Structures are given as structure tokens and as C-alpha cells.
Amino acid sequence: MENASARNLWGDYLDQHIEYAFAQEPHVNSLSEDKEESQRQLKLILSGKKRAFSHSLLGLQYRKEKLPKIGDFTIITDIEGNAKCILRTVAVRLKPYFSIRESYAKIEGEGDLSLDYWKRWHWDRITQELDQYQRVPRESMIIVCEYFDKVFER
């Protein structure tokens, strides 16, 4: 793990949870390249309001990123790279965009927690993401719904 702050946070976590000493090294994520967006999402996670991430399956495939899986650890940093908390994936569901429900929108914790907000915000974000690959989102596109627990924070 290149990020010293993340390495230290992971070490502090392992001091209390030796059972994960041989777990796969956590992914380190600052949530966004945009400072305001990164801070906004970090606040939602730290407050416990945000308990899920949504990924475009097509976006993951184009970026050659692995699907999240149950038991994965992620260290969340602020935009400067300071480790703030550790998340653990507790469930992963693949769902068509059109089938996302209001209950999931609330768990993700974005905006006013409504399904309408979730759909607008993610449609715009996925449109930008796929544009670089000359692809467009569709109602039938698969969304990777990653549920997590915050297991450690400083």
C-alpha cells in the first residue's frame, strides 16, 4: 500500500482485528477527483448516512476494475490522501438501472434520498463516465450495488 496514512490506518485496524491479518490488501479510494464532491461523500459515509456505492458495470469493465465482492475492505481518504475510515463490503447486487428502488436510494444516502434524485444524479454521472468510451447509458444497463459497513474510523 503506497499511501502511508492508509497503511497506518489499516495497521491500527489490524491491531484490534488480527483475524484479518491475511486479508487481501484494501483498495484505497478518495471517492472523487473533485474536492467538493469528495468531501461531500466522505461526510455522508462518516455520518453513517451513506451505506452503499453504485457502479456502472460497463464502466468497471472499461476501466478493467474488479467487481466488488463480499468481504472486500476499502480505505476511504480525503482528497489530500489522509485516511479517514475503513469500509467492508457486506453485499453486492447486480441490478438493471430501471429496477433500482426507493429503498436503495435511501441506503446510498445521496441528495434528498429520493429515487428521482438517485436516478438523475447517477444518469448524469454514468453518462459522463461512459462518454469517454463512446458509449451511452440505457435503462437496461447493469448497476453494481455495493453495500458496506463502516468498520473503523479515526
N, C-alpha and C positions, 0 to 999 in steps of 0.2 A: 504494500500500500504506500503510494508516494506521498500522500498528504499526511504530514506529521500530526496535525490536530486530530484527524480521523483515526490514525494509528493509536494515538494516546487514548481517545475515547473508547475505541474497541478494546484496548488493553484494560481500561477501567471496568468495562462491562465484563470481560472475561475473568477479572479478579473476583467478581461476585457470581459468575456463572461458568465455572470451569467445565461444565458438561458440553459447552460449545467450543472448547479449545481446538477441536479438529474440524469445525465447520468451515465451509468454503468462505474465503475472504469476502467481506461485504463490498458491495458496489458503493461508490461514493458519488453523491448527487447534490448539486446546488439548486435543483428544481427549475431554473430558468437562467438564460444569459442576461435577461433584463433584470436590473437591480430591484425595481419596484415590485415586479411580479414574483421574484424570488422571495423577497421579504414578506409579501402578502401570503404566499403559500406556506412559508415557514411558520408564520403566526398561526395560521389555521391548524397546522399539524401540532404545534406545541400546545395550543389550547385544547386539543382533542376534538375539534370540530371537523377536521378533515381526516377521514379514516380509509380513503381509497384513492387510487390513481386510475385514470383511464388512458389507455394507449391504443393507437390505431395499429391493428395487426399488420397492415400493409406498410406503415411507417417503420415498425420494428424490423420487418423483413428487408426493406430497402437499406436500413442502417446496419443490417447484419447484427442486430441485438437479439439476445436470447429472450425467450418468453420468461416472464417471472414464474417462479414456482413456490409452492408452499414451503416455508422454512427459510427462504432467502432472507438475508439481512441487508439493509441499506443504511448507510450513514448519511444523514442529511446535514449539509453545511450551509452557511450563509454565502453570499456572493463572493466574499473575500476568502472563502475556504475554511472558515472556522467551524469545526464540527459541533453540532448542536444537539442531535439526538440520533438514536438508532431505532429503525423500524424493522419489524419482522412480518413477512408476508404470511397471512393466515388462510387465504383463499384466492383462487384465480378462476374467473369465469369468462368464457368467450361468448359474446352476445352480438347479434346484429344491432346496429345503431337504432333501427326502428323499434326494437324491443326493450330499450332501456326504460326503466320505470321511475316514478317519482321517489320511491323509497331509496333507490340507488343514488339519485341526485342529492338527496339529503345526506347520505353517508359520505359522499365525496366532498360536501361542505362548501361548494362554490357559490358565490353571489347570494341570491335570496333563497337558495336551496330548492328552487322550483325546477321541475322538469323542463319547462320552457327556457329558463336561463341556461341550464346544463346543455341543452341541445344547441342553442345559439352559440354559446361560448366554445363548445367543442367542435361544432361545424366549422367555425371560423379558424380555430387553431389547426384542425386537421387539413383544411383547405390550404393553409399556408405551408404546412409540413409536406403535403403531397405535391404541391406546385413545383417544387424543385426536381421532382421525378416525372413531371409532365403527366400527372395523374389527378383525378378529381374524386372527391368523396361521393359516396352513394348511400342511400338509405339502408341498403343491404350490407354495407361494409361491416367488418367484424371489429368490435371493440373488445380489447382485453381489459377486463375489470379486475384490478388488483386490490384486494382488501388487506389492510395491515393493522398491526397493533404497534403503538409506540412502547418500546420495551426499556428504553434508557434515555435519560436526558441529563444535561449539565445545567 
